[in-house]
Amino acid sequence: MPDRHPTADFFVCDVFDAVPKDDMGTMEHPLFSLSTRPDRRILTYEHNGTEVQVTPSVKGRATIHDKDILIYCISQLMAALNAGRAVGRVLHLKAYDLLVATNRDTSGDSYARLREAFERLAGTRITTNLAAGDYETTSGFGLIESWEIVRRSRGGRMVSVVVTLSEWIYQAVLAKSVLTLNRDYFRLRKPIERRVYELARKHCGRQPEWRVGLPTLHKKAGSTAPLRVFRAAVRRMIEENGLPDYLLAEEEGDLIRITRRRADPRGAVQIPPLDPEVLDEARTLAPGEDVYALEAQWRAWWADSGRKRLSNPGRAFLGWLKARR
């Protein structure tokens, strides 16, 4: 999609430097619908011991485009935390700022669609054993707990709104279990493009590449299309080459290789992939946490610390895990 607000009046937001942030839990697991029509099916998902059930309301399951609201809220909270400001689960938002920040138009229809998105987010219920930082829940909760329009314009448009985030999302923010997104994420039109970008950002991160089997990518994306249809959609994405930050390529064995667009300027030394046994031991040391996210954090820490040569990367990673406890 085009950049609808190139003059950057996004910065009228209450928090000046709100870089787009997304929580790693919803990036990893397919909580949001990729359908453009109301999706009222109950989703049950299990992967590597994590169980998620998503129950929509009569309005349908929250969509990947509805998630823009959560990303905006998380971004505002993280900017406030980084600036040393007090934060809470209740956010007072200006509807216009939210629309501009997420690259939406500001017509009357956009305000109506924004209200529908709030309703789907509040109505979609999650039951999971997924951890958010040090916080784990097996009870049901909404993606947002509640929302309320507190002021309208004379023409009836939403002007300001109060949003109460779920405790689960809020705890993820406090634990800083978030990743920065490219602002061009909001320019991606197709739901599958947004979802694949999320997975690339989550799993590739600062690593040079990430390989994933197409059936696994299909499952993690949460696509309800047959695998052959999903494969064709991924091939179109490869041909169009429109994802921010990442390149997609198809390899033999029904594999997709995702690489960063720019080489790391700090040098060519890279850590080879960790052995599966190392990742299994990491799961024991950090129960309930995403070991791939932890590995990405460790690789980023290693790069920032000067890229010291490692004779045994697996042992170094496990040592870093033990030191952070």
Buried (B, 14 or more C-beta within 10 A) or exposed (E): EEEBBEEEEBEEBEBEEBEBBBBBBBBBBBBBBBBEEBBEEEBEBEEEEBBBBBBBBEBBBBBBBBBBBBBBBBBBBBBBBBEEEEBEBEBEBBBBBBBBBBBBEBEEEBBEBBEBBBBBBBBBBBBBEBBBBEBBBEEEBBBBBBBEBEEEEEEEBBBBBBBBBBBBBBBBBBBBBBBEBBBBBBBBEBBBBBBBBBBBBBBBBBBEBBBBEBEBBBBBBBBBBEBEEBBEBBBEBBEEEBBBBBBBEBEEEEBBBBBBEEEBEEEEEBBEBBEEEBBEBBBEBBEBBBBBBBBBBBBEEBBEEEBEEBEEBBEBBBEBBEEEE
